[in-house]
Amino acid sequence: MFGGKIGFGELLIILVIVLVLFGANKLPQLGKGLGEGIRSFKKSFEGEEEKPAPPSSTQPSDPARKA
């Protein structure tokens, strides 16, 4: 029962449970977040520092011009 390998049946049951808990619409967001977390974890062990995000190209609105 707990032999150390996960078979196709077990993976299918886990997928169904995750689908029920989070819903089909949330699965892509969940996968993206998990992937980014793993990537960040790997970078922390490799010693790479995260590069800061470049400033956005949109201009900030001028509060004096608000009507």
VENTAFEN-V469090 format. One record per helix or strand of 3 or more residues. SS is the DSSP state (helix for helix, strand for strand). FROM is the first residue (numbers start at 1). TO is the last residue. If there is no record, write none. Layout:
BEGIN
[[SS FROM TO] [SS FROM TO]]
END
This chain:
BEGIN
[[helix 8 22] [helix 27 46] [helix 63 65]]
END
